[in-house]
Amino acid sequence: MAEAMISVEVVYAAVDRQALLSVDVPVGSTVREALAASGIGAAFPELDLQQCPVGIFGKRESDPQTRVLENGDRIEIYRQLLADPKETRRLRAAKAAQAKKDQRAI
């Protein structure tokens, strides 16, 4: 008798390219097992699939080593942000305030 399988997606977006892979894994597979089975590590060798932060449908997964997948899950691999969004907004607001102040001085 054949082993029961489920279908999941693995997605990753690098700065310059992105990938969405469908993979069939045995029922009871964990997030990390599905990542290994997907082959995404070959397409993105910079990824450390045993340590990279991941989530399922936008919700960060705290223990991907033991989290068992369900049919249709989408595993998202996260990367570090290039800039802190709060700091970026603060700098943009300061720049706009300075421009407004300079405009009044004219």
N, CA, C and O atoms as CSV, one atom per row, in Angstrom:
chain,resi,resn,atom,element,x,y,z
A,1,MET,N,N,0.835,-1.179,0.000
A,1,MET,CA,C,0.000,0.000,0.000
A,1,MET,C,C,0.881,1.244,0.000
A,1,MET,O,O,1.856,1.321,0.747
A,2,ALA,N,N,0.540,2.203,-0.829
A,2,ALA,CA,C,1.328,3.434,-0.960
A,2,ALA,C,C,1.124,4.336,0.257
A,2,ALA,O,O,0.054,4.375,0.865
A,3,GLU,N,N,2.186,5.051,0.581
A,3,GLU,CA,C,2.130,5.976,1.712
A,3,GLU,C,C,1.235,7.171,1.369
A,3,GLU,O,O,1.305,7.701,0.260
A,4,ALA,N,N,0.400,7.591,2.312
A,4,ALA,CA,C,-0.493,8.731,2.086
A,4,ALA,C,C,0.335,10.004,1.995
A,4,ALA,O,O,1.265,10.214,2.774
A,5,MET,N,N,-0.018,10.853,1.031
A,5,MET,CA,C,0.739,12.086,0.777
A,5,MET,C,C,-0.188,13.297,0.908
A,5,MET,O,O,-1.402,13.195,0.728
A,6,ILE,N,N,0.421,14.451,1.227
A,6,ILE,CA,C,-0.276,15.732,1.212
A,6,ILE,C,C,0.524,16.678,0.335
A,6,ILE,O,O,1.715,16.469,0.104
A,7,SER,N,N,-0.131,17.708,-0.147
A,7,SER,CA,C,0.523,18.697,-1.003
A,7,SER,C,C,0.644,20.012,-0.240
A,7,SER,O,O,-0.331,20.499,0.333
A,8,VAL,N,N,1.846,20.581,-0.239
A,8,VAL,CA,C,2.097,21.866,0.402
A,8,VAL,C,C,2.887,22.744,-0.564
A,8,VAL,O,O,3.460,22.255,-1.538
A,9,GLU,N,N,2.909,24.040,-0.282
A,9,GLU,CA,C,3.707,24.974,-1.076
A,9,GLU,C,C,4.829,25.522,-0.211
A,9,GLU,O,O,4.676,25.685,0.999
A,10,VAL,N,N,5.958,25.805,-0.850
A,10,VAL,CA,C,7.092,26.454,-0.196
A,10,VAL,C,C,7.389,27.712,-0.992
A,10,VAL,O,O,7.589,27.652,-2.205
A,11,VAL,N,N,7.418,28.863,-0.306
A,11,VAL,CA,C,7.670,30.127,-0.998
A,11,VAL,C,C,8.826,30.865,-0.345
A,11,VAL,O,O,9.023,30.816,0.869
A,12,TYR,N,N,9.592,31.559,-1.203
A,12,TYR,CA,C,10.697,32.388,-0.729
A,12,TYR,C,C,10.891,33.519,-1.722
A,12,TYR,O,O,10.819,33.311,-2.934
A,13,ALA,N,N,11.136,34.716,-1.206
A,13,ALA,CA,C,11.404,35.872,-2.057
A,13,ALA,C,C,12.733,36.481,-1.650
A,13,ALA,O,O,12.858,37.079,-0.581
A,14,ALA,N,N,13.721,36.324,-2.514
A,14,ALA,CA,C,15.010,36.986,-2.317
A,14,ALA,C,C,14.879,38.402,-2.864
A,14,ALA,O,O,13.825,38.772,-3.382
A,15,VAL,N,N,15.913,39.173,-2.756
A,15,VAL,CA,C,15.876,40.550,-3.242
A,15,VAL,C,C,15.660,40.588,-4.750
A,15,VAL,O,O,14.933,41.443,-5.256
A,16,ASP,N,N,16.291,39.660,-5.467
A,16,ASP,CA,C,16.275,39.701,-6.926
A,16,ASP,C,C,15.388,38.663,-7.604
A,16,ASP,O,O,15.165,38.748,-8.812
A,17,ARG,N,N,14.880,37.690,-6.863
A,17,ARG,CA,C,14.032,36.656,-7.480
A,17,ARG,C,C,13.197,35.974,-6.416
A,17,ARG,O,O,13.437,36.128,-5.218
A,18,GLN,N,N,12.220,35.222,-6.871
A,18,GLN,CA,C,11.333,34.538,-5.938
A,18,GLN,C,C,11.008,33.147,-6.453
A,18,GLN,O,O,11.180,32.843,-7.633
A,19,ALA,N,N,10.532,32.307,-5.534
A,19,ALA,CA,C,10.186,30.936,-5.917
A,19,ALA,C,C,8.933,30.503,-5.167
A,19,ALA,O,O,8.749,30.820,-3.992
A,20,LEU,N,N,8.085,29.775,-5.869
A,20,LEU,CA,C,6.912,29.136,-5.289
A,20,LEU,C,C,6.928,27.696,-5.792
A,20,LEU,O,O,6.742,27.434,-6.980
A,21,LEU,N,N,7.151,26.779,-4.872
A,21,LEU,CA,C,7.269,25.371,-5.238
A,21,LEU,C,C,6.160,24.552,-4.596
A,21,LEU,O,O,5.841,24.746,-3.423
A,22,SER,N,N,5.574,23.645,-5.352
A,22,SER,CA,C,4.622,22.685,-4.803
A,22,SER,C,C,5.375,21.397,-4.535
A,22,SER,O,O,6.180,20.950,-5.352
A,23,VAL,N,N,5.106,20.809,-3.388
A,23,VAL,CA,C,5.805,19.572,-3.036
A,23,VAL,C,C,4.822,18.627,-2.341
A,23,VAL,O,O,4.001,19.051,-1.529
A,24,ASP,N,N,4.922,17.354,-2.673
A,24,ASP,CA,C,4.133,16.323,-2.011
A,24,ASP,C,C,5.012,15.662,-0.956
A,24,ASP,O,O,6.120,15.213,-1.246
A,25,VAL,N,N,4.506,15.609,0.259
A,25,VAL,CA,C,5.246,15.012,1.376
A,25,VAL,C,C,4.337,14.005,2.079
A,25,VAL,O,O,3.113,14.096,1.983
A,26,PRO,N,N,4.931,13.055,2.778
A,26,PRO,CA,C,4.111,12.082,3.508
A,26,PRO,C,C,3.305,12.749,4.628
A,26,PRO,O,O,3.750,13.730,5.223
A,27,VAL,N,N,2.138,12.216,4.903
A,27,VAL,CA,C,1.325,12.686,6.026
A,27,VAL,C,C,2.180,12.584,7.283
A,27,VAL,O,O,2.860,11.580,7.497
A,28,GLY,N,N,2.145,13.626,8.116
A,28,GLY,CA,C,2.933,13.637,9.344
A,28,GLY,C,C,4.271,14.334,9.199
A,28,GLY,O,O,5.038,14.400,10.160
A,29,SER,N,N,4.570,14.862,8.002
A,29,SER,CA,C,5.840,15.570,7.789
A,29,SER,C,C,5.845,16.896,8.526
A,29,SER,O,O,4.805,17.532,8.699
A,30,THR,N,N,7.031,17.305,8.957
A,30,THR,CA,C,7.185,18.594,9.635
A,30,THR,C,C,7.574,19.666,8.626
A,30,THR,O,O,7.866,19.372,7.467
A,31,VAL,N,N,7.572,20.910,9.085
A,31,VAL,CA,C,7.937,22.040,8.233
A,31,VAL,C,C,9.358,21.859,7.702
A,31,VAL,O,O,9.590,21.994,6.500
A,32,ARG,N,N,10.305,21.556,8.580
A,32,ARG,CA,C,11.709,21.402,8.155
A,32,ARG,C,C,11.870,20.243,7.169
A,32,ARG,O,O,12.669,20.336,6.237
A,33,GLU,N,N,11.130,19.163,7.360
A,33,GLU,CA,C,11.201,18.030,6.422
A,33,GLU,C,C,10.687,18.437,5.049
A,33,GLU,O,O,11.256,18.040,4.032
A,34,ALA,N,N,9.619,19.222,5.010
A,34,ALA,CA,C,9.073,19.678,3.731
A,34,ALA,C,C,10.039,20.631,3.039
A,34,ALA,O,O,10.180,20.593,1.817
A,35,LEU,N,N,10.703,21.483,3.810
A,35,LEU,CA,C,11.696,22.381,3.212
A,35,LEU,C,C,12.803,21.585,2.546
A,35,LEU,O,O,13.212,21.901,1.429
A,36,ALA,N,N,13.289,20.561,3.220
A,36,ALA,CA,C,14.340,19.722,2.649
A,36,ALA,C,C,13.841,19.000,1.395
A,36,ALA,O,O,14.564,18.902,0.404
A,37,ALA,N,N,12.617,18.502,1.440
A,37,ALA,CA,C,12.061,17.761,0.299
A,37,ALA,C,C,11.789,18.662,-0.901
A,37,ALA,O,O,11.764,18.188,-2.037
A,38,SER,N,N,11.585,19.955,-0.662
A,38,SER,CA,C,11.233,20.863,-1.751
A,38,SER,C,C,12.389,21.137,-2.705
A,38,SER,O,O,12.167,21.451,-3.875
A,39,GLY,N,N,13.621,21.021,-2.215
A,39,GLY,CA,C,14.781,21.322,-3.050
A,39,GLY,C,C,15.072,22.802,-3.171
A,39,GLY,O,O,15.904,23.197,-3.987
A,40,ILE,N,N,14.408,23.633,-2.380
A,40,ILE,CA,C,14.605,25.082,-2.472
A,40,ILE,C,C,16.024,25.490,-2.073
A,40,ILE,O,O,16.517,26.535,-2.497
A,41,GLY,N,N,16.670,24.668,-1.265
A,41,GLY,CA,C,18.051,24.950,-0.869
A,41,GLY,C,C,19.010,24.950,-2.040
A,41,GLY,O,O,20.019,25.654,-2.007
A,42,ALA,N,N,18.718,24.171,-3.081
A,42,ALA,CA,C,19.567,24.144,-4.272
A,42,ALA,C,C,19.402,25.430,-5.087
A,42,ALA,O,O,20.360,25.918,-5.685
A,43,ALA,N,N,18.186,25.973,-5.107
A,43,ALA,CA,C,17.929,27.204,-5.858
A,43,ALA,C,C,18.444,28.440,-5.124
A,43,ALA,O,O,18.809,29.437,-5.747
A,44,PHE,N,N,18.468,28.363,-3.792
A,44,PHE,CA,C,18.929,29.474,-2.957
A,44,PHE,C,C,19.961,28.955,-1.957
A,44,PHE,O,O,19.631,28.755,-0.788
A,45,PRO,N,N,21.202,28.734,-2.392
A,45,PRO,CA,C,22.205,28.134,-1.509
A,45,PRO,C,C,22.548,28.984,-0.285
A,45,PRO,O,O,23.134,28.475,0.670
A,46,GLU,N,N,22.196,30.260,-0.300
A,46,GLU,CA,C,22.468,31.128,0.847
A,46,GLU,C,C,21.539,30.833,2.032
A,46,GLU,O,O,21.802,31.283,3.147
A,47,LEU,N,N,20.468,30.090,1.800
A,47,LEU,CA,C,19.524,29.753,2.866
A,47,LEU,C,C,20.061,28.636,3.754
A,47,LEU,O,O,20.583,27.635,3.262
A,48,ASP,N,N,19.929,28.815,5.050
A,48,ASP,CA,C,20.211,27.754,6.005
A,48,ASP,C,C,18.854,27.181,6.416
A,48,ASP,O,O,18.208,27.694,7.330
A,49,LEU,N,N,18.433,26.133,5.746
A,49,LEU,CA,C,17.085,25.597,5.930
A,49,LEU,C,C,16.835,25.045,7.323
A,49,LEU,O,O,15.680,24.855,7.702
A,50,GLN,N,N,17.877,24.784,8.095
A,50,GLN,CA,C,17.688,24.294,9.461
A,50,GLN,C,C,17.523,25.429,10.467
A,50,GLN,O,O,17.076,25.197,11.590
A,51,GLN,N,N,17.878,26.651,10.079
A,51,GLN,CA,C,17.827,27.771,11.019
A,51,GLN,C,C,16.955,28.940,10.560
A,51,GLN,O,O,16.564,29.771,11.380
A,52,CYS,N,N,16.646,29.019,9.272
A,52,CYS,CA,C,15.925,30.177,8.756
A,52,CYS,C,C,14.537,30.303,9.396
A,52,CYS,O,O,13.879,29.297,9.663
A,53,PRO,N,N,14.099,31.541,9.638
A,53,PRO,CA,C,12.752,31.733,10.186
A,53,PRO,C,C,11.692,31.409,9.129
A,53,PRO,O,O,11.838,31.771,7.962
A,54,VAL,N,N,10.642,30.732,9.545
A,54,VAL,CA,C,9.577,30.332,8.632
A,54,VAL,C,C,8.220,30.590,9.267
A,54,VAL,O,O,8.103,30.797,10.475
A,55,GLY,N,N,7.202,30.571,8.421
A,55,GLY,CA,C,5.837,30.714,8.895
A,55,GLY,C,C,4.907,29.953,7.978
A,55,GLY,O,O,5.305,29.470,6.918
A,56,ILE,N,N,3.669,29.856,8.402
A,56,ILE,CA,C,2.638,29.212,7.588
A,56,ILE,C,C,1.512,30.216,7.427
A,56,ILE,O,O,0.904,30.650,8.405
A,57,PHE,N,N,1.242,30.582,6.178
A,57,PHE,CA,C,0.216,31.574,5.844
A,57,PHE,C,C,0.385,32.862,6.649
A,57,PHE,O,O,-0.586,33.392,7.190
A,58,GLY,N,N,1.627,33.368,6.728
A,58,GLY,CA,C,1.879,34.662,7.358
A,58,GLY,C,C,2.011,34.637,8.866
A,58,GLY,O,O,2.230,35.685,9.474
A,59,LYS,N,N,1.887,33.499,9.480
A,59,LYS,CA,C,2.031,33.399,10.931
A,59,LYS,C,C,3.338,32.686,11.243
A,59,LYS,O,O,3.536,31.531,10.864
A,60,ARG,N,N,4.231,33.391,11.942
A,60,ARG,CA,C,5.548,32.835,12.264
A,60,ARG,C,C,5.403,31.538,13.051
A,60,ARG,O,O,4.610,31.440,13.987
A,61,GLU,N,N,6.183,30.558,12.648
A,61,GLU,CA,C,6.146,29.243,13.288
A,61,GLU,C,C,7.286,29.157,14.293
A,61,GLU,O,O,8.455,29.267,13.925
A,62,SER,N,N,6.939,28.960,15.570
A,62,SER,CA,C,7.948,28.962,16.628
A,62,SER,C,C,8.766,27.673,16.690
A,62,SER,O,O,9.918,27.703,17.122
A,63,ASP,N,N,8.200,26.550,16.270
A,63,ASP,CA,C,8.922,25.277,16.342
A,63,ASP,C,C,8.729,24.473,15.058
A,63,ASP,O,O,7.972,23.503,15.039
A,64,PRO,N,N,9.420,24.879,13.977
A,64,PRO,CA,C,9.247,24.183,12.692
A,64,PRO,C,C,9.788,22.753,12.683
A,64,PRO,O,O,9.467,21.973,11.786
A,65,GLN,N,N,10.612,22.407,13.685
A,65,GLN,CA,C,11.141,21.041,13.759
A,65,GLN,C,C,10.042,20.042,14.090
A,65,GLN,O,O,10.104,18.883,13.680
A,66,THR,N,N,9.035,20.492,14.833
A,66,THR,CA,C,7.986,19.554,15.272
A,66,THR,C,C,6.610,19.870,14.704
A,66,THR,O,O,5.698,19.054,14.835
A,67,ARG,N,N,6.431,21.035,14.076
A,67,ARG,CA,C,5.114,21.438,13.547
A,67,ARG,C,C,4.746,20.534,12.379
A,67,ARG,O,O,5.412,20.551,11.343
A,68,VAL,N,N,3.688,19.743,12.543
A,68,VAL,CA,C,3.220,18.825,11.503
A,68,VAL,C,C,2.338,19.592,10.524
A,68,VAL,O,O,1.476,20.377,10.920
A,69,LEU,N,N,2.571,19.349,9.256
A,69,LEU,CA,C,1.851,20.064,8.198
A,69,LEU,C,C,0.491,19.442,7.901
A,69,LEU,O,O,0.237,18.268,8.169
A,70,GLU,N,N,-0.366,20.281,7.340
A,70,GLU,CA,C,-1.668,19.833,6.859
A,70,GLU,C,C,-1.723,20.048,5.351
A,70,GLU,O,O,-0.993,20.877,4.808
A,71,ASN,N,N,-2.577,19.310,4.690
A,71,ASN,CA,C,-2.726,19.446,3.250
A,71,ASN,C,C,-3.069,20.894,2.889
A,71,ASN,O,O,-3.974,21.484,3.479
A,72,GLY,N,N,-2.352,21.461,1.929
A,72,GLY,CA,C,-2.626,22.814,1.459
A,72,GLY,C,C,-1.875,23.907,2.187
A,72,GLY,O,O,-2.013,25.074,1.821
A,73,ASP,N,N,-1.082,23.585,3.207
A,73,ASP,CA,C,-0.309,24.614,3.918
A,73,ASP,C,C,0.681,25.287,2.972
A,73,ASP,O,O,1.190,24.669,2.037
A,74,ARG,N,N,0.941,26.566,3.236
A,74,ARG,CA,C,1.959,27.312,2.477
A,74,ARG,C,C,3.051,27.717,3.452
A,74,ARG,O,O,2.823,28.528,4.350
A,75,ILE,N,N,4.229,27.155,3.275
A,75,ILE,CA,C,5.375,27.469,4.123
A,75,ILE,C,C,6.092,28.677,3.522
A,75,ILE,O,O,6.485,28.663,2.355
A,76,GLU,N,N,6.253,29.711,4.327
A,76,GLU,CA,C,6.930,30.927,3.878
A,76,GLU,C,C,8.279,31.024,4.585
A,76,GLU,O,O,8.359,30.922,5.809
A,77,ILE,N,N,9.324,31.222,3.810
A,77,ILE,CA,C,10.661,31.394,4.361
A,77,ILE,C,C,10.919,32.888,4.438
A,77,ILE,O,O,10.801,33.596,3.438
A,78,TYR,N,N,11.269,33.369,5.625
A,78,TYR,CA,C,11.478,34.800,5.835
A,78,TYR,C,C,12.958,35.140,5.776
A,78,TYR,O,O,13.813,34.313,6.091
A,79,ARG,N,N,13.247,36.369,5.369
A,79,ARG,CA,C,14.625,36.862,5.373
A,79,ARG,C,C,14.685,38.120,6.220
A,79,ARG,O,O,13.655,38.716,6.536
A,80,GLN,N,N,15.879,38.516,6.582
A,80,GLN,CA,C,16.063,39.705,7.399
A,80,GLN,C,C,15.638,40.948,6.625
A,80,GLN,O,O,15.840,41.036,5.414
A,81,LEU,N,N,15.050,41.900,7.331
A,81,LEU,CA,C,14.693,43.167,6.711
A,81,LEU,C,C,15.957,43.970,6.426
A,81,LEU,O,O,16.921,43.910,7.189
A,82,LEU,N,N,15.952,44.720,5.331
A,82,LEU,CA,C,17.100,45.559,5.012
A,82,LEU,C,C,17.135,46.802,5.884
A,82,LEU,O,O,18.209,47.336,6.161
A,83,ALA,N,N,15.970,47.267,6.319
A,83,ALA,CA,C,15.884,48.452,7.177
A,83,ALA,C,C,14.708,48.281,8.129
A,83,ALA,O,O,13.711,47.642,7.793
A,84,ASP,N,N,14.837,48.852,9.307
A,84,ASP,CA,C,13.765,48.819,10.290
A,84,ASP,C,C,12.652,49.762,9.815
A,84,ASP,O,O,12.916,50.949,9.629
A,85,PRO,N,N,11.432,49.286,9.615
A,85,PRO,CA,C,10.349,50.131,9.100
A,85,PRO,C,C,10.071,51.352,9.985
A,85,PRO,O,O,9.774,52.430,9.470
A,86,LYS,N,N,10.165,51.194,11.290
A,86,LYS,CA,C,9.924,52.336,12.187
A,86,LYS,C,C,10.990,53.403,12.004
A,86,LYS,O,O,10.682,54.594,11.963
A,87,GLU,N,N,12.233,52.982,11.895
A,87,GLU,CA,C,13.331,53.935,11.709
A,87,GLU,C,C,13.219,54.629,10.351
A,87,GLU,O,O,13.466,55.830,10.246
A,88,THR,N,N,12.854,53.890,9.331
A,88,THR,CA,C,12.687,54.459,7.995
A,88,THR,C,C,11.599,55.522,7.998
A,88,THR,O,O,11.774,56.587,7.407
A,89,ARG,N,N,10.483,55.249,8.652
A,89,ARG,CA,C,9.397,56.220,8.720
A,89,ARG,C,C,9.819,57.457,9.509
A,89,ARG,O,O,9.492,58.579,9.121
A,90,ARG,N,N,10.540,57.263,10.608
A,90,ARG,CA,C,11.008,58.390,11.417
A,90,ARG,C,C,11.928,59.299,10.592
A,90,ARG,O,O,11.811,60.523,10.652
A,91,LEU,N,N,12.831,58.702,9.832
A,91,LEU,CA,C,13.744,59.491,8.994
A,91,LEU,C,C,12.993,60.237,7.886
A,91,LEU,O,O,13.307,61.387,7.579
A,92,ARG,N,N,12.000,59.571,7.293
A,92,ARG,CA,C,11.198,60.194,6.239
A,92,ARG,C,C,10.412,61.374,6.798
A,92,ARG,O,O,10.327,62.419,6.152
A,93,ALA,N,N,9.837,61.224,7.991
A,93,ALA,CA,C,9.076,62.303,8.630
A,93,ALA,C,C,9.998,63.472,8.978
A,93,ALA,O,O,9.622,64.629,8.792
A,94,ALA,N,N,11.186,63.185,9.475
A,94,ALA,CA,C,12.140,64.245,9.803
A,94,ALA,C,C,12.566,65.004,8.555
A,94,ALA,O,O,12.704,66.227,8.583
A,95,LYS,N,N,12.774,64.288,7.470
A,95,LYS,CA,C,13.161,64.923,6.210
A,95,LYS,C,C,12.039,65.825,5.691
A,95,LYS,O,O,12.298,66.930,5.214
A,96,ALA,N,N,10.794,65.353,5.786
A,96,ALA,CA,C,9.650,66.156,5.334
A,96,ALA,C,C,9.491,67.396,6.206
A,96,ALA,O,O,9.182,68.473,5.695
A,97,ALA,N,N,9.696,67.262,7.509
A,97,ALA,CA,C,9.590,68.415,8.411
A,97,ALA,C,C,10.679,69.431,8.102
A,97,ALA,O,O,10.429,70.637,8.128
A,98,GLN,N,N,11.869,68.961,7.815
A,98,GLN,CA,C,12.971,69.876,7.475
A,98,GLN,C,C,12.679,70.591,6.157
A,98,GLN,O,O,12.953,71.784,6.033
A,99,ALA,N,N,12.137,69.892,5.187
A,99,ALA,CA,C,11.816,70.497,3.897
A,99,ALA,C,C,10.748,71.570,4.081
A,99,ALA,O,O,10.823,72.633,3.465
A,100,LYS,N,N,9.759,71.297,4.925
A,100,LYS,CA,C,8.696,72.273,5.203
A,100,LYS,C,C,9.284,73.504,5.888
A,100,LYS,O,O,8.913,74.634,5.573
A,101,LYS,N,N,10.195,73.279,6.819
A,101,LYS,CA,C,10.836,74.385,7.543
A,101,LYS,C,C,11.679,75.217,6.577
A,101,LYS,O,O,11.655,76.446,6.638
A,102,ASP,N,N,12.416,74.563,5.695
A,102,ASP,CA,C,13.238,75.266,4.706
A,102,ASP,C,C,12.349,76.064,3.742
A,102,ASP,O,O,12.721,77.159,3.321
A,103,GLN,N,N,11.198,75.527,3.397
A,103,GLN,CA,C,10.273,76.205,2.468
A,103,GLN,C,C,9.746,77.504,3.102
A,103,GLN,O,O,9.605,78.516,2.417
A,104,ARG,N,N,9.459,77.471,4.395
A,104,ARG,CA,C,8.974,78.663,5.106
A,104,ARG,C,C,10.040,79.734,5.220
A,104,ARG,O,O,9.732,80.924,5.282
A,105,ALA,N,N,11.293,79.312,5.248
A,105,ALA,CA,C,12.399,80.271,5.416
A,105,ALA,C,C,12.646,81.071,4.137
A,105,ALA,O,O,13.314,82.104,4.173
A,106,ILE,N,N,12.133,80.618,3.051
A,106,ILE,CA,C,12.356,81.318,1.768
A,106,ILE,C,C,11.500,82.539,1.617
A,106,ILE,O,O,11.576,83.224,0.598
